[in-house]
Amino acid sequence: MNERRNSFLAAPYLVWSIGFILIPLIYILYFAFTDASGTFTIGNVSAIISYVNIRALMLSILFSIASTFICLLLAYPLCLILTTVTSSSSAFLSLIFILPMWMNSLLRTFAWQNILERKGVINGILLFLHLPPLYIINKPPAILLGMVYDFLPFMVLPIYNSVSRIDKDLINAGRDLGADYFQILKGIIWPLSLPGVISGITMVFVPSLTTFVISDILGGGKILLIGNVIEQLFTQDSDWNAGAGLSAILMIFIVFSMIITAKYDREDIS
C-alpha cells in the first residue's frame, strides 16, 4: 500500500523529468550525431578540435577553474565565520549573500557593466579621489568578476550546510587534547566539510563552464567562450546540429561532475 502511494506521489516528478530533462537530452543527442538531412555523423562532435572551438573550450575551462577557486577562497572563511556568530546574525549575513540570487542574472550582469564601464560608478569614485581610473570592462578580469559575483552563493550554501552540521563536541574534544585552531581546521572541520566543498565546486564549475551571458556583456563580445560559440551556432547561424555537437561535449563535463558529487554524497550519508 505504501509503495503504491509513494509511486502515485512520485508520478508528477517522473512526468516533469521526462518532459523537461529526458526528452530535451534526447533531442540534443539526436541533433549532435546527425546532419541537416538526418544522416548519422560524428562531424558535429569532432568539430570541437577546430582552433576556434578548442580555444573557446580551453578559455572556458580556465575561467571556470579560476572562478571556482576564488569562490572557494571567499566562501569557506565566510562559512566558518557564520557558524561562530549568533543565529540571528548568521541568518542576516546569509541573507545578504543569498539575496542577489532572487534577482535575474541578466539584470545583475548589466548592473556590473554599468559599474565597471569607463564612466561607471567605480571610475567616478576613483576620479573623485584623484586616483587613476580602472579600465577592466571588456577584458578577462571583468568576466571573472562577473562569474565570481554570480556564482558565489552556490558555493556558500552547500559549504555552510556542511560546516554548520559538524558536531561541536568534536571541536571541543580537539581543543581538550591540545589542538590549536589550524590543527582543528585541518583535522576535523575540513574533512567533515569536504562533501559540501565538492558540491559547491560542482555547482560553480558547471555553470561557469557553460555561461555565455556574462562573457557577452562584460567581455563586450571580444572574448569567445564555448558557451558563446554554442549560442551563436543556435541563434545566429541556425546550425542546431553543430551547436548540439558542442553541447554534447559539455555534457561530458557535467556528467563527470555529477558522478563526483554523487560519490561524496554517498560518503557523507554513510
C-alpha positions, -999 to +999 in steps of 0.1 A: +000+000+000+028+024+009+047+016-022+016+024-044+011+057-025+048+066-030+046+057-067+015+079-071+031+108-053+063+104-074+043+104-107+043+142-112+081+143-107+085+115-132+064+133-158+084+165-151+117+147-155+107+130-188+093+162-203+119+187-192+151+166-188+150+133-207+133+145-239+155+176-244+186+155-238+174+130-265+168+159-289+203+173-282+219+139-288+199+133-320+210+167-335+246+161-323+250+129-342+231+138-374+235+163-402+209+186-417+195+156-437+192+134-407+221+112-416+244+099-389+277+117-385+303+125-358+314+156-376+294+178-352+311+164-322+346+162-338+343+200-346+354+206-311+390+201-323+389+231-346+411+260-335+382+284-327+363+258-307+392+243-288+405+277-279+370+287-266+368+255-246+402+260-231+393+296-221+361+284-206+379+258-185+404+283-174+378+308-164+357+281-147+387+269-126+397+304-117+362+315-107+356+282-087+389+286-069+382+323-060+346+314-049+360+287-026+386+311-011+358+336-004+331+312+007+349+289+031+362+315+055+327+332+053+310+299+063+334+295+092+325+329+104+288+323+100+290+293+122+306+312+151+281+342+152+247+342+168+218+326+149+202+360+142+234+375+129+241+343+109+207+345+093+211+381+084+246+376+069+234+346+049+205+366+036+230+393+023+248+367+001+216+348-009+196+380-018+213+385-052+200+351-062+165+365-061+173+389-089+175+380-125+211+370-135+209+392-167+200+423-146+229+416-122+253+413-151+241+446-167+245+463-133+281+452-132+285+465-167+274+500-155+296+498-125+327+488-145+324+508-176+348+537-184+324+563-170+308+540-145+305+541-107+339+528-098+358+551-121+336+580-110+347+574-074+384+569-084+384+602-103+367+620-075+395+608-052+421+618-078+431+582-084+439+566-117+408+550-134+403+513-136+397+500-171+388+463-169+355+463-188+355+441-220+386+423-205+391+389-188+391+404-152+356+418-158+343+384-169+360+367-140+345+392-116+310+387-130+314+349-127+325+351-091+297+375-082+270+354-099+281+320-086+294+328-051+261+320-034+262+285-050+295+279-032+283+294+001+252+274+006+265+238+005+296+246+024+276+264+051+253+234+054+282+210+059+301+232+083+270+240+104+262+203+108+296+195+123+292+183+159+307+210+182+317+182+207+343+170+181+358+205+180+357+208+218+374+174+221+402+185+198+407+216+220+408+195+251+435+174+235+456+205+229+450+211+192+451+247+181+426+262+157+446+254+125+450+218+136+413+215+143+406+231+109+429+207+091+420+175+110+383+180+119+365+208+101+380+204+066+375+166+062+339+168+076+330+197+053+345+182+022+312+169+008+299+205+009+330+217-007+327+192-035+291+201-041+299+238-041+328+232-066+304+213-089+276+240-086+301+267-095+322+250-121+294+237-143+275+270-148+308+288-152+318+264-179+286+269-199+279+306-193+277+330-223+257+359-209+285+371-186+312+369-212+289+385-238+281+416-217+312+421-195+335+409-223+319+430-250+317+400-273+355+402-277+363+370-257+346+339-270+339+311-245+325+278-256+291+289-244+292+319-267+302+297-297+272+274-290+248+303-285+259+318-319+255+284-336+219+281-324+208+318-327+228+334-355+238+305-377+207+284-371+230+254-371+214+232-345+235+202-354+268+218-348+255+236-316+242+203-303+275+186-311+294+210-290+268+209-263+272+171-261+309+177-253+300+199-224+276+173-212+306+150-206+320+176-181+285+179-164+281+141-161+316+138-147+309+164-121+276+147-111+295+114-106+320+131-083+292+148-064+272+116-060+303+098-047+309+122-020+272+125-011+272+087-005+302+090+017+286+118+036+255+097+042+275+067+053 
